[in-house]
Structure formats: structure tokens, C-alpha cells
Amino acid sequence: MPVTEAAPAKLNLALHVTGRRADGYHLLDSLVGFAGVGDVVSLDAGPLSLRIEGPFAAALSGDDNLCLRAARLAGADAAITLTKNLPVASGIGGGSADAAAVLRALARLGHPLPARAERLGADVPVCLASTPARMQGVGEILTPLPPLPAIPLVLANPGVALSTPLVFAAMDRRDNPGLPDIPRFAGPEDLVEWLAATRNDLEAPARAIAPVVGQVLESLRATGAGFARMSGSGATCFGLYDSADRARIAAAALKQHGWWAVATELAPPPPSR
């Protein structure tokens, strides 16, 4: 029987860039949560192969995909099917989440998780757990956190692929203060209040490269988001809403711009199958 793993969208709810190492890698301090939508990975018996389907399949190459690299790192063969529901190069950890899902599926089939999964990408370690965490260093220092409030949200992407290295290169400052202490959030209001005192230090350079990111954020706020921010290095943005109905109405409105938009929630991923 095939083994199926969800690869939920990763959200950098707050992302502070706190320095840069001698090797050029940037140091981060980020509150990471996961959405209720994402890609899906299925593994079946067979020699190592990859089939990509779904709405964003055409935008992705299967030649050296992270799913294949993850299987090779684990020393395993499997026939992999990736259903690509998330935009490519969009700041919500799609490729890293896919690789992590492959590793979790292989672990269920008896293959041990490889050491130093961050070799596949800085977001792979946090995506392996797909649960809220404070992510520091270059992504390898993880502090698990209690569940975040289940809050309706909209993800929106204008169809612009932003290069992460270019966004980092466009930063004016790299030695910013880290996050404030992360409390246990009693409800959505507490989370929004805490987020308002934080930043995404990559948002300004991303907006300079792709001004449409600012338009997406303005549209999220105009449709009733109580809080809106870009995730990761963009261009996907998220808005937090006070009801699922408002989130659905907002997503429909944003689609009128020709953008990808989906209503979901800040929530744990669905169970594996």
C-alpha cells in the first residue's frame, strides 16, 4: 500500500535576521507555524522515481527535485508521487516541506532519518516536525513550542518567484535584534498582539524587488485581515482573520487580481495515511 504524507505550508510568522556567518549564511530568529494546506507526497514500492502532478506541477522540474535528493540522502528507493498544490519559490517552504515529507514516509517504511537533514535545505529540519517552533541559527536550532491558536488565514501569492539570495543581498542591515520571548498564546488576540511587535526583515527588500508584494499586503488588510505579513523571502503573504467566512470571502476577492489565494487556518497538519 502507498504511504502518504502531508507537506503543509510553512509560515514564518515572524522572521528576524540577526547576523551573517563567515561562510555567507545568514543567522535567523523565526517563529514558524504551519497552515492547513500544502503539498502531498505518496511513496510506493519500486525503483527511485518521481512523478509530479497537481496545479503547480508544470512549474517544477523533476530532474534534481528535493524529493529525490531526500530519498538518496536516506539511501532508499521508492516510487514518489508529488502533488504540487503550492506555488514554487514562494517563501512557504514548499520544496523543504516536500523533502521532509519524503523522509517521514521513508521512516514509516523502516528507513532511519538521515543525520543533518539541513543539508537538503535550511527549512527541512523544522518541516520534519511540521509543528510550531522557534527556528534559530541557519535553521538547525529548533525550540519546540506549544500549539498555536487555530486562527483562520489566507495565503496569497501574486505569481512572482523571488530569489532568496537576491532578497538577502538587498537587505540594508543584517545585525538586527532577535525575537522577544515567545509566550504561550491563550488565543488569537494574544498572537496578533505579539506579532505586531515583531518583523519580517526580508519584507522590505522583497518589496523593493517586487512591489506587487506590497499590493498583496494592502489587499489582505483591505479585505479585513487583522494582521498581514510576508512569509519567508516571499512572495507569499498571509493574513489573519477573525472568522473562516471572512477568510473565504477575502480569498475569493484576491483571486480576482489573478493571484493564487486560498483560505485555510493556522493548524496542525492532517494525519498521515
SULRA-V895327 format. One record per pair of residues at least 12 apart in sequence whose ideal C-beta (glycine too) atoms are under 6 Angstrom apart, sorted by the first residue. I is the first residue (numbers start at 0). J is the second residue. If there is no record, write none. Layout:
BEGIN
i	j
I	J
I	J
END
This chain:
BEGIN
i	j
1	41
1	43
2	42
2	104
2	107
3	41
3	272
4	40
4	100
4	103
4	104
4	271
5	37
5	268
5	269
6	37
6	38
6	40
6	96
6	97
6	100
7	33
7	34
7	37
7	129
7	268
8	34
8	36
8	37
8	85
8	91
9	33
9	91
9	92
9	96
9	126
10	32
10	230
10	237
11	29
11	230
11	231
12	30
12	32
13	30
13	178
13	197
14	29
14	199
15	28
15	175
15	177
15	178
15	200
16	173
16	175
16	200
17	175
17	177
18	174
19	173
24	137
25	167
28	135
28	177
28	178
29	134
31	125
31	132
31	134
32	131
32	147
32	265
33	129
34	263
35	263
35	264
35	266
36	261
36	263
38	83
38	84
38	85
38	97
39	82
40	81
40	97
40	100
40	101
41	80
42	77
42	79
42	104
43	78
45	78
46	76
47	70
47	76
48	78
49	61
49	64
49	66
49	67
49	79
50	80
51	81
51	83
52	82
53	82
53	83
53	84
55	83
55	86
55	87
56	83
58	87
59	83
59	87
65	94
65	97
65	98
65	119
66	79
66	81
66	97
66	101
68	119
69	98
69	101
69	102
69	119
70	101
72	113
73	105
73	110
73	113
75	105
75	110
81	97
86	156
86	259
88	160
89	156
89	235
90	230
90	231
90	232
90	233
90	235
91	230
91	235
92	122
92	126
95	120
95	122
95	123
95	126
96	126
98	119
98	123
99	123
99	126
99	127
117	138
117	139
121	137
121	138
122	138
124	139
124	141
125	141
129	268
131	144
131	147
132	144
133	181
145	183
147	265
148	184
148	186
148	187
148	190
149	264
149	266
150	187
150	239
150	265
151	240
151	243
151	246
151	264
152	237
152	239
152	265
153	238
153	246
153	249
153	250
153	262
154	235
154	237
154	261
155	215
155	236
155	253
155	258
155	260
156	234
156	235
156	259
157	211
157	215
157	234
157	258
159	209
159	211
159	234
161	205
161	209
161	232
161	233
161	234
163	232
166	201
166	204
166	205
166	232
169	204
169	207
170	204
175	200
191	225
191	226
194	226
199	228
199	229
201	232
202	229
205	233
209	234
212	229
212	233
212	234
215	236
216	236
218	253
219	238
222	249
222	252
223	245
224	238
224	239
224	240
225	239
226	239
246	262
247	262
250	262
END
